[in-house]
Amino acid sequence: MKYLYIVDYWIPFPSSEYGGLFNVIAESDTECHDILLDWREEYDSEYDSRIMERVVSAPKFLLAENQESRIVESFTT
């Protein structure tokens, strides 16, 4: 079973004015974390330690069909 995670961008104010969302398909919190950790184009690696916290608190929705684990879409400002 896989889930759609809606993960908040994890650079907190006032360190940054940037924010956004990552939509990730993953089997578990750990897999979602690893996918985000491997994809560093949109965020500063200085905040890697906060990724798991955001994944665990993210809304997640069970998918009806099996999908490939991946970042579906990202939106950052």
PDB file of N, CA, C and O in Angstrom, chain B, residues numbered from 101:
ATOM      1  N   MET B 101       0.837  -1.174   0.000  1.00  0.00           N
ATOM      2  CA  MET B 101       0.000   0.000   0.000  1.00  0.00           C
ATOM      3  C   MET B 101       0.889   1.247   0.000  1.00  0.00           C
ATOM      4  O   MET B 101       1.919   1.304   0.671  1.00  0.00           O
ATOM      5  N   LYS B 102       0.457   2.231  -0.769  1.00  0.00           N
ATOM      6  CA  LYS B 102       1.200   3.481  -0.838  1.00  0.00           C
ATOM      7  C   LYS B 102       0.289   4.634  -0.466  1.00  0.00           C
ATOM      8  O   LYS B 102      -0.936   4.543  -0.536  1.00  0.00           O
ATOM      9  N   TYR B 103       0.927   5.713  -0.070  1.00  0.00           N
ATOM     10  CA  TYR B 103       0.217   6.894   0.387  1.00  0.00           C
ATOM     11  C   TYR B 103       0.673   8.122  -0.385  1.00  0.00           C
ATOM     12  O   TYR B 103       1.790   8.176  -0.899  1.00  0.00           O
ATOM     13  N   LEU B 104      -0.205   9.095  -0.454  1.00  0.00           N
ATOM     14  CA  LEU B 104       0.157  10.414  -0.956  1.00  0.00           C
ATOM     15  C   LEU B 104       0.398  11.289   0.268  1.00  0.00           C
ATOM     16  O   LEU B 104      -0.505  11.508   1.076  1.00  0.00           O
ATOM     17  N   TYR B 105       1.615  11.781   0.392  1.00  0.00           N
ATOM     18  CA  TYR B 105       1.990  12.678   1.485  1.00  0.00           C
ATOM     19  C   TYR B 105       1.969  14.116   0.974  1.00  0.00           C
ATOM     20  O   TYR B 105       2.411  14.388  -0.142  1.00  0.00           O
ATOM     21  N   ILE B 106       1.458  15.029   1.785  1.00  0.00           N
ATOM     22  CA  ILE B 106       1.485  16.454   1.468  1.00  0.00           C
ATOM     23  C   ILE B 106       2.393  17.087   2.520  1.00  0.00           C
ATOM     24  O   ILE B 106       1.956  17.373   3.635  1.00  0.00           O
ATOM     25  N   VAL B 107       3.650  17.302   2.160  1.00  0.00           N
ATOM     26  CA  VAL B 107       4.679  17.712   3.116  1.00  0.00           C
ATOM     27  C   VAL B 107       4.957  19.207   2.983  1.00  0.00           C
ATOM     28  O   VAL B 107       5.259  19.697   1.894  1.00  0.00           O
ATOM     29  N   ASP B 108       4.852  19.928   4.102  1.00  0.00           N
ATOM     30  CA  ASP B 108       5.193  21.352   4.135  1.00  0.00           C
ATOM     31  C   ASP B 108       6.684  21.539   3.930  1.00  0.00           C
ATOM     32  O   ASP B 108       7.501  20.760   4.422  1.00  0.00           O
ATOM     33  N   TYR B 109       7.018  22.575   3.203  1.00  0.00           N
ATOM     34  CA  TYR B 109       8.418  22.970   3.056  1.00  0.00           C
ATOM     35  C   TYR B 109       8.971  23.331   4.430  1.00  0.00           C
ATOM     36  O   TYR B 109       8.287  24.013   5.193  1.00  0.00           O
ATOM     37  N   TRP B 110      10.178  22.901   4.774  1.00  0.00           N
ATOM     38  CA  TRP B 110      10.639  22.931   6.159  1.00  0.00           C
ATOM     39  C   TRP B 110      11.636  24.016   6.519  1.00  0.00           C
ATOM     40  O   TRP B 110      12.309  23.894   7.542  1.00  0.00           O
ATOM     41  N   ILE B 111      11.764  25.076   5.723  1.00  0.00           N
ATOM     42  CA  ILE B 111      12.612  26.188   6.143  1.00  0.00           C
ATOM     43  C   ILE B 111      11.744  27.161   6.932  1.00  0.00           C
ATOM     44  O   ILE B 111      10.880  27.825   6.359  1.00  0.00           O
ATOM     45  N   PRO B 112      11.962  27.250   8.229  1.00  0.00           N
ATOM     46  CA  PRO B 112      11.070  28.032   9.080  1.00  0.00           C
ATOM     47  C   PRO B 112      11.345  29.530   9.016  1.00  0.00           C
ATOM     48  O   PRO B 112      12.476  29.958   8.786  1.00  0.00           O
ATOM     49  N   PHE B 113      10.305  30.308   9.221  1.00  0.00           N
ATOM     50  CA  PHE B 113      10.432  31.738   9.383  1.00  0.00           C
ATOM     51  C   PHE B 113      11.011  31.969  10.778  1.00  0.00           C
ATOM     52  O   PHE B 113      10.598  31.231  11.672  1.00  0.00           O
ATOM     53  N   PRO B 114      11.882  32.868  11.061  1.00  0.00           N
ATOM     54  CA  PRO B 114      12.360  33.967  10.231  1.00  0.00           C
ATOM     55  C   PRO B 114      13.641  33.657   9.476  1.00  0.00           C
ATOM     56  O   PRO B 114      14.212  34.552   8.852  1.00  0.00           O
ATOM     57  N   SER B 115      14.112  32.402   9.515  1.00  0.00           N
ATOM     58  CA  SER B 115      15.323  32.054   8.775  1.00  0.00           C
ATOM     59  C   SER B 115      15.145  32.259   7.282  1.00  0.00           C
ATOM     60  O   SER B 115      16.096  32.555   6.559  1.00  0.00           O
ATOM     61  N   SER B 116      13.914  32.095   6.840  1.00  0.00           N
ATOM     62  CA  SER B 116      13.641  32.198   5.414  1.00  0.00           C
ATOM     63  C   SER B 116      12.218  32.672   5.210  1.00  0.00           C
ATOM     64  O   SER B 116      11.349  32.454   6.055  1.00  0.00           O
ATOM     65  N   GLU B 117      11.993  33.311   4.101  1.00  0.00           N
ATOM     66  CA  GLU B 117      10.641  33.692   3.717  1.00  0.00           C
ATOM     67  C   GLU B 117      10.062  32.673   2.739  1.00  0.00           C
ATOM     68  O   GLU B 117       8.962  32.864   2.219  1.00  0.00           O
ATOM     69  N   TYR B 118      10.797  31.596   2.489  1.00  0.00           N
ATOM     70  CA  TYR B 118      10.390  30.611   1.501  1.00  0.00           C
ATOM     71  C   TYR B 118       9.535  29.522   2.125  1.00  0.00           C
ATOM     72  O   TYR B 118       9.730  29.151   3.283  1.00  0.00           O
ATOM     73  N   GLY B 119       8.595  29.018   1.356  1.00  0.00           N
ATOM     74  CA  GLY B 119       7.748  27.945   1.808  1.00  0.00           C
ATOM     75  C   GLY B 119       7.196  27.193   0.620  1.00  0.00           C
ATOM     76  O   GLY B 119       7.533  27.494  -0.525  1.00  0.00           O
ATOM     77  N   GLY B 120       6.355  26.224   0.884  1.00  0.00           N
ATOM     78  CA  GLY B 120       5.748  25.467  -0.189  1.00  0.00           C
ATOM     79  C   GLY B 120       5.357  24.077   0.267  1.00  0.00           C
ATOM     80  O   GLY B 120       5.350  23.766   1.458  1.00  0.00           O
ATOM     81  N   LEU B 121       5.034  23.253  -0.708  1.00  0.00           N
ATOM     82  CA  LEU B 121       4.582  21.888  -0.450  1.00  0.00           C
ATOM     83  C   LEU B 121       5.275  20.907  -1.384  1.00  0.00           C
ATOM     84  O   LEU B 121       5.619  21.241  -2.518  1.00  0.00           O
ATOM     85  N   PHE B 122       5.471  19.700  -0.890  1.00  0.00           N
ATOM     86  CA  PHE B 122       5.912  18.579  -1.713  1.00  0.00           C
ATOM     87  C   PHE B 122       4.820  17.530  -1.650  1.00  0.00           C
ATOM     88  O   PHE B 122       4.380  17.167  -0.560  1.00  0.00           O
ATOM     89  N   ASN B 123       4.377  17.038  -2.787  1.00  0.00           N
ATOM     90  CA  ASN B 123       3.432  15.930  -2.858  1.00  0.00           C
ATOM     91  C   ASN B 123       4.244  14.699  -3.228  1.00  0.00           C
ATOM     92  O   ASN B 123       4.848  14.638  -4.298  1.00  0.00           O
ATOM     93  N   VAL B 124       4.252  13.729  -2.341  1.00  0.00           N
ATOM     94  CA  VAL B 124       5.123  12.558  -2.497  1.00  0.00           C
ATOM     95  C   VAL B 124       4.298  11.286  -2.379  1.00  0.00           C
ATOM     96  O   VAL B 124       3.454  11.163  -1.491  1.00  0.00           O
ATOM     97  N   ILE B 125       4.546  10.342  -3.279  1.00  0.00           N
ATOM     98  CA  ILE B 125       3.977   9.009  -3.153  1.00  0.00           C
ATOM     99  C   ILE B 125       5.046   8.120  -2.535  1.00  0.00           C
ATOM    100  O   ILE B 125       6.165   8.022  -3.039  1.00  0.00           O
ATOM    101  N   ALA B 126       4.675   7.468  -1.419  1.00  0.00           N
ATOM    102  CA  ALA B 126       5.625   6.605  -0.714  1.00  0.00           C
ATOM    103  C   ALA B 126       4.872   5.543   0.068  1.00  0.00           C
ATOM    104  O   ALA B 126       3.683   5.671   0.358  1.00  0.00           O
ATOM    105  N   GLU B 127       5.608   4.487   0.399  1.00  0.00           N
ATOM    106  CA  GLU B 127       5.038   3.358   1.130  1.00  0.00           C
ATOM    107  C   GLU B 127       5.038   3.600   2.646  1.00  0.00           C
ATOM    108  O   GLU B 127       4.225   3.035   3.377  1.00  0.00           O
ATOM    109  N   SER B 128       5.964   4.449   3.099  1.00  0.00           N
ATOM    110  CA  SER B 128       6.098   4.670   4.544  1.00  0.00           C
ATOM    111  C   SER B 128       6.718   6.044   4.798  1.00  0.00           C
ATOM    112  O   SER B 128       7.198   6.705   3.877  1.00  0.00           O
ATOM    113  N   ASP B 129       6.697   6.455   6.056  1.00  0.00           N
ATOM    114  CA  ASP B 129       7.338   7.717   6.426  1.00  0.00           C
ATOM    115  C   ASP B 129       8.827   7.688   6.076  1.00  0.00           C
ATOM    116  O   ASP B 129       9.382   8.678   5.599  1.00  0.00           O
ATOM    117  N   THR B 130       9.457   6.553   6.316  1.00  0.00           N
ATOM    118  CA  THR B 130      10.889   6.421   6.034  1.00  0.00           C
ATOM    119  C   THR B 130      11.181   6.568   4.550  1.00  0.00           C
ATOM    120  O   THR B 130      12.123   7.261   4.166  1.00  0.00           O
ATOM    121  N   GLU B 131      10.377   5.918   3.712  1.00  0.00           N
ATOM    122  CA  GLU B 131      10.599   6.033   2.270  1.00  0.00           C
ATOM    123  C   GLU B 131      10.355   7.471   1.799  1.00  0.00           C
ATOM    124  O   GLU B 131      11.108   7.982   0.969  1.00  0.00           O
ATOM    125  N   CYS B 132       9.331   8.118   2.311  1.00  0.00           N
ATOM    126  CA  CYS B 132       9.055   9.508   1.957  1.00  0.00           C
ATOM    127  C   CYS B 132      10.243  10.391   2.348  1.00  0.00           C
ATOM    128  O   CYS B 132      10.676  11.241   1.570  1.00  0.00           O
ATOM    129  N   HIS B 133      10.754  10.185   3.533  1.00  0.00           N
ATOM    130  CA  HIS B 133      11.925  10.930   4.006  1.00  0.00           C
ATOM    131  C   HIS B 133      13.107  10.739   3.063  1.00  0.00           C
ATOM    132  O   HIS B 133      13.765  11.706   2.678  1.00  0.00           O
ATOM    133  N   ASP B 134      13.373   9.489   2.694  1.00  0.00           N
ATOM    134  CA  ASP B 134      14.510   9.191   1.826  1.00  0.00           C
ATOM    135  C   ASP B 134      14.351   9.825   0.448  1.00  0.00           C
ATOM    136  O   ASP B 134      15.324  10.319  -0.122  1.00  0.00           O
ATOM    137  N   ILE B 135      13.142   9.815  -0.087  1.00  0.00           N
ATOM    138  CA  ILE B 135      12.891  10.439  -1.391  1.00  0.00           C
ATOM    139  C   ILE B 135      13.183  11.932  -1.318  1.00  0.00           C
ATOM    140  O   ILE B 135      13.827  12.485  -2.210  1.00  0.00           O
ATOM    141  N   LEU B 136      12.716  12.579  -0.271  1.00  0.00           N
ATOM    142  CA  LEU B 136      12.953  14.013  -0.125  1.00  0.00           C
ATOM    143  C   LEU B 136      14.417  14.318   0.130  1.00  0.00           C
ATOM    144  O   LEU B 136      14.940  15.313  -0.371  1.00  0.00           O
ATOM    145  N   LEU B 137      15.077  13.479   0.896  1.00  0.00           N
ATOM    146  CA  LEU B 137      16.490  13.684   1.183  1.00  0.00           C
ATOM    147  C   LEU B 137      17.330  13.564  -0.085  1.00  0.00           C
ATOM    148  O   LEU B 137      18.325  14.272  -0.243  1.00  0.00           O
ATOM    149  N   ASP B 138      16.935  12.676  -0.979  1.00  0.00           N
ATOM    150  CA  ASP B 138      17.668  12.488  -2.236  1.00  0.00           C
ATOM    151  C   ASP B 138      17.421  13.605  -3.247  1.00  0.00           C
ATOM    152  O   ASP B 138      18.167  13.741  -4.217  1.00  0.00           O
ATOM    153  N   TRP B 139      16.400  14.388  -3.029  1.00  0.00           N
ATOM    154  CA  TRP B 139      16.017  15.429  -3.997  1.00  0.00           C
ATOM    155  C   TRP B 139      16.280  16.791  -3.387  1.00  0.00           C
ATOM    156  O   TRP B 139      15.456  17.297  -2.625  1.00  0.00           O
ATOM    157  N   ARG B 140      17.403  17.386  -3.707  1.00  0.00           N
ATOM    158  CA  ARG B 140      17.812  18.614  -3.037  1.00  0.00           C
ATOM    159  C   ARG B 140      17.812  19.835  -3.933  1.00  0.00           C
ATOM    160  O   ARG B 140      18.473  20.821  -3.610  1.00  0.00           O
ATOM    161  N   GLU B 141      17.116  19.809  -5.018  1.00  0.00           N
ATOM    162  CA  GLU B 141      17.120  20.947  -5.927  1.00  0.00           C
ATOM    163  C   GLU B 141      16.354  22.135  -5.377  1.00  0.00           C
ATOM    164  O   GLU B 141      16.661  23.277  -5.719  1.00  0.00           O
ATOM    165  N   GLU B 142      15.364  21.888  -4.532  1.00  0.00           N
ATOM    166  CA  GLU B 142      14.457  22.947  -4.114  1.00  0.00           C
ATOM    167  C   GLU B 142      14.653  23.426  -2.678  1.00  0.00           C
ATOM    168  O   GLU B 142      13.927  24.313  -2.230  1.00  0.00           O
ATOM    169  N   TYR B 143      15.592  22.874  -1.963  1.00  0.00           N
ATOM    170  CA  TYR B 143      15.755  23.319  -0.589  1.00  0.00           C
ATOM    171  C   TYR B 143      17.214  23.233  -0.168  1.00  0.00           C
ATOM    172  O   TYR B 143      18.013  22.538  -0.795  1.00  0.00           O
ATOM    173  N   ASP B 144      17.544  23.931   0.875  1.00  0.00           N
ATOM    174  CA  ASP B 144      18.887  24.000   1.416  1.00  0.00           C
ATOM    175  C   ASP B 144      19.139  22.783   2.315  1.00  0.00           C
ATOM    176  O   ASP B 144      18.344  22.516   3.216  1.00  0.00           O
ATOM    177  N   SER B 145      20.208  22.057   2.090  1.00  0.00           N
ATOM    178  CA  SER B 145      20.493  20.844   2.865  1.00  0.00           C
ATOM    179  C   SER B 145      20.751  21.136   4.341  1.00  0.00           C
ATOM    180  O   SER B 145      20.810  20.206   5.146  1.00  0.00           O
ATOM    181  N   GLU B 146      20.902  22.385   4.705  1.00  0.00           N
ATOM    182  CA  GLU B 146      21.066  22.766   6.107  1.00  0.00           C
ATOM    183  C   GLU B 146      19.874  22.302   6.947  1.00  0.00           C
ATOM    184  O   GLU B 146      20.000  22.136   8.160  1.00  0.00           O
ATOM    185  N   TYR B 147      18.716  22.093   6.306  1.00  0.00           N
ATOM    186  CA  TYR B 147      17.501  21.734   7.018  1.00  0.00           C
ATOM    187  C   TYR B 147      17.141  20.250   6.911  1.00  0.00           C
ATOM    188  O   TYR B 147      16.007  19.867   7.198  1.00  0.00           O
ATOM    189  N   ASP B 148      18.094  19.417   6.501  1.00  0.00           N
ATOM    190  CA  ASP B 148      17.841  17.980   6.362  1.00  0.00           C
ATOM    191  C   ASP B 148      17.304  17.347   7.640  1.00  0.00           C
ATOM    192  O   ASP B 148      16.462  16.451   7.575  1.00  0.00           O
ATOM    193  N   SER B 149      17.765  17.787   8.772  1.00  0.00           N
ATOM    194  CA  SER B 149      17.362  17.178  10.042  1.00  0.00           C
ATOM    195  C   SER B 149      15.878  17.391  10.346  1.00  0.00           C
ATOM    196  O   SER B 149      15.323  16.696  11.198  1.00  0.00           O
ATOM    197  N   ARG B 150      15.234  18.326   9.677  1.00  0.00           N
ATOM    198  CA  ARG B 150      13.818  18.608   9.944  1.00  0.00           C
ATOM    199  C   ARG B 150      12.870  17.865   9.006  1.00  0.00           C
ATOM    200  O   ARG B 150      11.653  17.939   9.174  1.00  0.00           O
ATOM    201  N   ILE B 151      13.409  17.157   8.030  1.00  0.00           N
ATOM    202  CA  ILE B 151      12.551  16.510   7.046  1.00  0.00           C
ATOM    203  C   ILE B 151      11.645  15.468   7.694  1.00  0.00           C
ATOM    204  O   ILE B 151      10.438  15.476   7.450  1.00  0.00           O
ATOM    205  N   MET B 152      12.192  14.576   8.512  1.00  0.00           N
ATOM    206  CA  MET B 152      11.384  13.506   9.102  1.00  0.00           C
ATOM    207  C   MET B 152      10.257  14.078   9.964  1.00  0.00           C
ATOM    208  O   MET B 152       9.139  13.564   9.935  1.00  0.00           O
ATOM    209  N   GLU B 153      10.534  15.118  10.718  1.00  0.00           N
ATOM    210  CA  GLU B 153       9.502  15.763  11.538  1.00  0.00           C
ATOM    211  C   GLU B 153       8.324  16.217  10.670  1.00  0.00           C
ATOM    212  O   GLU B 153       7.166  16.041  11.049  1.00  0.00           O
ATOM    213  N   ARG B 154       8.623  16.795   9.515  1.00  0.00           N
ATOM    214  CA  ARG B 154       7.583  17.273   8.606  1.00  0.00           C
ATOM    215  C   ARG B 154       6.836  16.121   7.940  1.00  0.00           C
ATOM    216  O   ARG B 154       5.627  16.203   7.721  1.00  0.00           O
ATOM    217  N   VAL B 155       7.558  15.050   7.618  1.00  0.00           N
ATOM    218  CA  VAL B 155       6.927  13.879   6.997  1.00  0.00           C
ATOM    219  C   VAL B 155       5.936  13.237   7.963  1.00  0.00           C
ATOM    220  O   VAL B 155       4.813  12.915   7.575  1.00  0.00           O
ATOM    221  N   VAL B 156       6.339  13.050   9.212  1.00  0.00           N
ATOM    222  CA  VAL B 156       5.483  12.411  10.207  1.00  0.00           C
ATOM    223  C   VAL B 156       4.209  13.215  10.450  1.00  0.00           C
ATOM    224  O   VAL B 156       3.139  12.637  10.644  1.00  0.00           O
ATOM    225  N   SER B 157       4.316  14.533  10.440  1.00  0.00           N
ATOM    226  CA  SER B 157       3.139  15.363  10.702  1.00  0.00           C
ATOM    227  C   SER B 157       2.332  15.684   9.442  1.00  0.00           C
ATOM    228  O   SER B 157       1.288  16.333   9.523  1.00  0.00           O
ATOM    229  N   ALA B 158       2.805  15.240   8.293  1.00  0.00           N
ATOM    230  CA  ALA B 158       2.119  15.536   7.026  1.00  0.00           C
ATOM    231  C   ALA B 158       0.813  14.752   6.898  1.00  0.00           C
ATOM    232  O   ALA B 158       0.729  13.600   7.325  1.00  0.00           O
ATOM    233  N   PRO B 159      -0.209  15.388   6.304  1.00  0.00           N
ATOM    234  CA  PRO B 159      -1.401  14.611   5.958  1.00  0.00           C
ATOM    235  C   PRO B 159      -1.009  13.539   4.939  1.00  0.00           C
ATOM    236  O   PRO B 159      -0.220  13.802   4.032  1.00  0.00           O
ATOM    237  N   LYS B 160      -1.553  12.348   5.087  1.00  0.00           N
ATOM    238  CA  LYS B 160      -1.275  11.292   4.110  1.00  0.00           C
ATOM    239  C   LYS B 160      -2.569  10.574   3.784  1.00  0.00           C
ATOM    240  O   LYS B 160      -3.434  10.378   4.639  1.00  0.00           O
ATOM    241  N   PHE B 161      -2.676  10.188   2.525  1.00  0.00           N
ATOM    242  CA  PHE B 161      -3.902   9.597   2.009  1.00  0.00           C
ATOM    243  C   PHE B 161      -3.577   8.283   1.321  1.00  0.00           C
ATOM    244  O   PHE B 161      -2.695   8.226   0.464  1.00  0.00           O
ATOM    245  N   LEU B 162      -4.285   7.234   1.691  1.00  0.00           N
ATOM    246  CA  LEU B 162      -4.098   5.918   1.097  1.00  0.00           C
ATOM    247  C   LEU B 162      -4.507   5.963  -0.371  1.00  0.00           C
ATOM    248  O   LEU B 162      -5.581   6.466  -0.702  1.00  0.00           O
ATOM    249  N   LEU B 163      -3.664   5.443  -1.242  1.00  0.00           N
ATOM    250  CA  LEU B 163      -3.964   5.418  -2.670  1.00  0.00           C
ATOM    251  C   LEU B 163      -4.726   4.139  -3.017  1.00  0.00           C
ATOM    252  O   LEU B 163      -4.449   3.072  -2.469  1.00  0.00           O
ATOM    253  N   ALA B 164      -5.679   4.259  -3.926  1.00  0.00           N
ATOM    254  CA  ALA B 164      -6.492   3.119  -4.349  1.00  0.00           C
ATOM    255  C   ALA B 164      -5.700   2.192  -5.275  1.00  0.00           C
ATOM    256  O   ALA B 164      -5.941   0.985  -5.314  1.00  0.00           O
ATOM    257  N   GLU B 165      -4.756   2.767  -6.015  1.00  0.00           N
ATOM    258  CA  GLU B 165      -3.949   1.983  -6.943  1.00  0.00           C
ATOM    259  C   GLU B 165      -2.485   2.086  -6.563  1.00  0.00           C
ATOM    260  O   GLU B 165      -2.050   3.085  -5.990  1.00  0.00           O
ATOM    261  N   ASN B 166      -1.723   1.041  -6.886  1.00  0.00           N
ATOM    262  CA  ASN B 166      -0.293   1.071  -6.632  1.00  0.00           C
ATOM    263  C   ASN B 166       0.376   2.027  -7.610  1.00  0.00           C
ATOM    264  O   ASN B 166       0.141   1.952  -8.816  1.00  0.00           O
ATOM    265  N   GLN B 167       1.186   2.901  -7.107  1.00  0.00           N
ATOM    266  CA  GLN B 167       1.895   3.888  -7.910  1.00  0.00           C
ATOM    267  C   GLN B 167       3.383   3.798  -7.622  1.00  0.00           C
ATOM    268  O   GLN B 167       3.794   3.266  -6.591  1.00  0.00           O
ATOM    269  N   GLU B 168       4.187   4.321  -8.537  1.00  0.00           N
ATOM    270  CA  GLU B 168       5.626   4.407  -8.338  1.00  0.00           C
ATOM    271  C   GLU B 168       5.906   5.432  -7.241  1.00  0.00           C
ATOM    272  O   GLU B 168       5.296   6.501  -7.219  1.00  0.00           O
ATOM    273  N   SER B 169       6.820   5.112  -6.337  1.00  0.00           N
ATOM    274  CA  SER B 169       7.218   6.061  -5.296  1.00  0.00           C
ATOM    275  C   SER B 169       8.003   7.184  -5.943  1.00  0.00           C
ATOM    276  O   SER B 169       8.944   6.948  -6.701  1.00  0.00           O
ATOM    277  N   ARG B 170       7.597   8.434  -5.627  1.00  0.00           N
ATOM    278  CA  ARG B 170       8.247   9.577  -6.272  1.00  0.00           C
ATOM    279  C   ARG B 170       7.678  10.871  -5.720  1.00  0.00           C
ATOM    280  O   ARG B 170       6.670  10.881  -5.013  1.00  0.00           O
ATOM    281  N   ILE B 171       8.348  11.957  -6.060  1.00  0.00           N
ATOM    282  CA  ILE B 171       7.778  13.283  -5.830  1.00  0.00           C
ATOM    283  C   ILE B 171       6.877  13.553  -7.010  1.00  0.00           C
ATOM    284  O   ILE B 171       7.331  13.576  -8.155  1.00  0.00           O
ATOM    285  N   VAL B 172       5.606  13.757  -6.738  1.00  0.00           N
ATOM    286  CA  VAL B 172       4.622  13.980  -7.783  1.00  0.00           C
ATOM    287  C   VAL B 172       4.699  15.419  -8.265  1.00  0.00           C
ATOM    288  O   VAL B 172       4.685  15.699  -9.464  1.00  0.00           O
ATOM    289  N   GLU B 173       4.782  16.320  -7.298  1.00  0.00           N
ATOM    290  CA  GLU B 173       4.828  17.740  -7.633  1.00  0.00           C
ATOM    291  C   GLU B 173       5.378  18.506  -6.444  1.00  0.00           C
ATOM    292  O   GLU B 173       5.217  18.104  -5.292  1.00  0.00           O
ATOM    293  N   SER B 174       6.030  19.617  -6.749  1.00  0.00           N
ATOM    294  CA  SER B 174       6.487  20.491  -5.679  1.00  0.00           C
ATOM    295  C   SER B 174       6.130  21.920  -6.028  1.00  0.00           C
ATOM    296  O   SER B 174       6.121  22.307  -7.196  1.00  0.00           O
ATOM    297  N   PHE B 175       5.839  22.690  -5.011  1.00  0.00           N
ATOM    298  CA  PHE B 175       5.567  24.103  -5.177  1.00  0.00           C
ATOM    299  C   PHE B 175       6.316  24.834  -4.079  1.00  0.00           C
ATOM    300  O   PHE B 175       6.053  24.623  -2.895  1.00  0.00           O
ATOM    301  N   THR B 176       7.238  25.682  -4.462  1.00  0.00           N
ATOM    302  CA  THR B 176       7.975  26.457  -3.487  1.00  0.00           C
ATOM    303  C   THR B 176       8.015  27.908  -3.918  1.00  0.00           C
ATOM    304  O   THR B 176       7.933  28.231  -5.103  1.00  0.00           O
ATOM    305  N   THR B 177       8.144  28.777  -2.923  1.00  0.00           N
ATOM    306  CA  THR B 177       8.235  30.207  -3.211  1.00  0.00           C
ATOM    307  C   THR B 177       9.565  30.737  -2.778  1.00  0.00           C
ATOM    308  O   THR B 177       9.838  31.927  -2.937  1.00  0.00           O
TER     309      THR B 177
END
